[in-house]
Amino acid sequence: MTSQDTSSDIENTSVTQSVLDSDSDSDTNNQATDSFDLSNIDIAAVTDTANLPQPNRPPIQQATYKADATDFVVNEILPLEFTDEGEHLWLHIKKLGMNTAYLAKLLSEWADIPLRDVGYSGLKDRHAVTTQWFSLRIPKKQLPPTEFAPVDIGENESVVILAQHWHNKKLNRGTHRANQFIITLRDIQFADTNDENTESPEQTAKQRVEQHLARIDKTGVPNYFGPQRFGRQGNNVREALSLFARPAREPKPQPKKSKRKRAPREQNTMELSAARSLIFNEILAARVRNGSWNAGLAGEVFNLDGSGSIFASEEIDDTLRARMSSGDIHPTAVLWGTGNDKVSGSAAALENEVVQHSPLLIQLATGLEQRDIKAQRRALRLPIEQLSWEWSNEQTLVLSFTLTTGSFATSVLASLVQQMDS
């Protein structure tokens, strides 16, 4: 997993980069920021993750996914030992054609409890078959007289309770460790290999796909944020720009007895996340282009695999290279905000350069800083666990893999397929 793995046939630019880049110097960039005009920016193109570069050319030219809801299966992995006591009823639910928030509403109505007393760990796709846990705080364990069987749902929607347990705690957001995906790709059209420098020209198209899958099973893929983070046509980024055009809220005065200093509470979490995600994706794209996304730079901040732990290193030595190669640690990039002081050297210079060369990214970064959003780090590399595949026929491929919480299955698909239709 070194920079030598980067394929030489990847283009040095993408549509996203061409939209964002400016040949102006920093003074001109500052002027552009002062006179920033949203109408001059194609937000839909900027947030189109299909334009982001990949380390290797995807071996599939085009494929269809989610032709049917059963083609996209997500199973929440939440290892937990239940106490079998307490006032929280945990339900393991399989749902089809229904989003998580709406199901939580139906559960609160059934149990006759406030919506705030319904807990779940993560949001699951509506257009999919998903299994996940919910918790319901039911005082004195007084269950409703009838079983949960909602009737106010559509013809293509269904809900099935798979298991239930009593527990002494509510299920909080971000509790689950990972998600298992089972994804069916249909109507596959293989990439043309006439212009490729293939190692084995005699390989069949299916063998090249399998070779690619075996490679990413070892190396992982770029940990891009998926298109759902940005909303339809990039609307979440548009909303972020509108938010940043307004004055930031002033913090409420605290009681004299309180020694805690609280930042103003921002309700626009989706917009703020979209702004940070776009900046992160562009930094990662730059590092895919220069081959350092899985090799590290001087001044790098590393993430310890499978944890939130990070550490910085001024230089990249053989020990760090070996740890990166084994998947023990991953290079990171900033989730933009104040206090981005852990990164230094070449890694810091690249992050700043990517932002400073784009009036749009400057606008987003400035808005985040003005709202005192604290900087965080996110791994550039996404490891794939338990990857397996099976061909149903010559044009249908079924993938199964597990990803840690906070990562996107679309990032795995983007490494494999150049154009996804859904």
Stockholm file with secondary structure:
# STOCKHOLM 1.0

chainA/1-422         MTSQDTSSDIENTSVTQSVLDSDSDSDTNNQATDSFDLSNIDIAAVTDTANLPQPNRPPIQQATYKADATDFVVNEILPLEFTDEGEHLWLHIKKLGMNTAYLAKLLSEWADIPLRDVGYSGLKDRHAVTTQWFSLRIPKKQLPPTEFAPVDIGENESVVILAQHWHNKKLNRGTHRANQFIITLRDIQFADTNDENTESPEQTAKQRVEQHLARIDKTGVPNYFGPQRFGRQGNNVREALSLFARPAREPKPQPKKSKRKRAPREQNTMELSAARSLIFNEILAARVRNGSWNAGLAGEVFNLDGSGSIFASEEIDDTLRARMSSGDIHPTAVLWGTGNDKVSGSAAALENEVVQHSPLLIQLATGLEQRDIKAQRRALRLPIEQLSWEWSNEQTLVLSFTLTTGSFATSVLASLVQQMDS
#=GR chainA/1-422 SS CCGGGSCTTSCSCCHHHHHHCCCSCHHHHHHHHHTCCGGGSCHHHHTCGGGSCCSSCCSEEEEECCSSGGGEEEEEECCCCCCSCSSEEEEEEEEESCCHHHHHHHHHHHHTCCGGGEEESCCCCSSSEEEEEEEEECGGGCCCSSCCCCCSSCTTCEEEEEEEEEESSCCCTTCCCEEEEEEEEEEEEECCCTTSCCSCTTCCHHHHHHHHHHHHHHHCEECCCCGGGTCGGGHHHHHHHHHHTSCCCCCCCCCTTCCCCCCCCCCCHHHHHHHHHHHHHHHHHHHHHHTCTTTCCTTEEEEETTSSCEEEESSCCHHHHHHHHHTSEEEEEEECCBCCCSCCHHHHHHHHHHHHTCHHHHHHHHHHHHTTCBCEEEESEECCEEEEEEEEETTEEEEEEEEETTCCHHHHHHHHEEEEEC
#=GC SS_cons         CCGGGSCTTSCSCCHHHHHHCCCSCHHHHHHHHHTCCGGGSCHHHHTCGGGSCCSSCCSEEEEECCSSGGGEEEEEECCCCCCSCSSEEEEEEEEESCCHHHHHHHHHHHHTCCGGGEEESCCCCSSSEEEEEEEEECGGGCCCSSCCCCCSSCTTCEEEEEEEEEESSCCCTTCCCEEEEEEEEEEEEECCCTTSCCSCTTCCHHHHHHHHHHHHHHHCEECCCCGGGTCGGGHHHHHHHHHHTSCCCCCCCCCTTCCCCCCCCCCCHHHHHHHHHHHHHHHHHHHHHHTCTTTCCTTEEEEETTSSCEEEESSCCHHHHHHHHHTSEEEEEEECCBCCCSCCHHHHHHHHHHHHTCHHHHHHHHHHHHTTCBCEEEESEECCEEEEEEEEETTEEEEEEEEETTCCHHHHHHHHEEEEEC
//
